[in-house]
Amino acid sequence: MLVTVAPGFESEAAAATLYNRIPASACSPESPDDDAVLQLSNGSWVFAPNETGTATLWCPVATDKPHSALDPYSINNLRLWYRDTDGTATGSQVTAQLYHRSDSASNPSSMTAGIDSNSSSATSNNTLWADVTTNTTSNALFFVRVTISRNLSSLNVAFHGVDLPQSPP
């Protein structure tokens, strides 16, 4: 049997796979303290002038496809878009980790080991990705937790966004 999909419509398999691109501007600081040290610049979260430390952001992952609890979403990869001007050194860092919260949970649960900008020697705008090995039911909320840090105000670290590509980038 040959199955065709009309242009503009996705196949059943694709319908259950989340592919979202989340710009940094869609993410919210976790606390007033985090909000006080960060600012949005050209759509990216960066440290305000002369500020240092570590700040946490939470990014929502929209799930607009209706599926029953018997039809789990498939999330295959997480990719971080960032800038870490000291590469593998520890003066600045951006991390990302995917979480989900089921309808009965009071706290979110991690779905990945996470991504760490200090694992790459890149010192300009870059992307890193991680496999997501856990699939969860559609009866859950999904988030990406991002941390951004620097210990010197001269370091130019930035968080640009995250996405969930279907295959490794």
Helices and strands as residue ranges (DSSP letters): H 12-15, E 21-23, G 24-26, E 28-29, H 32-37, E 38-41, E 44-47, E 53-61, E 77-83, E 92-102, E 109-110, E 115-116, G 117-119, E 125-131, E 140-150, E 158-163
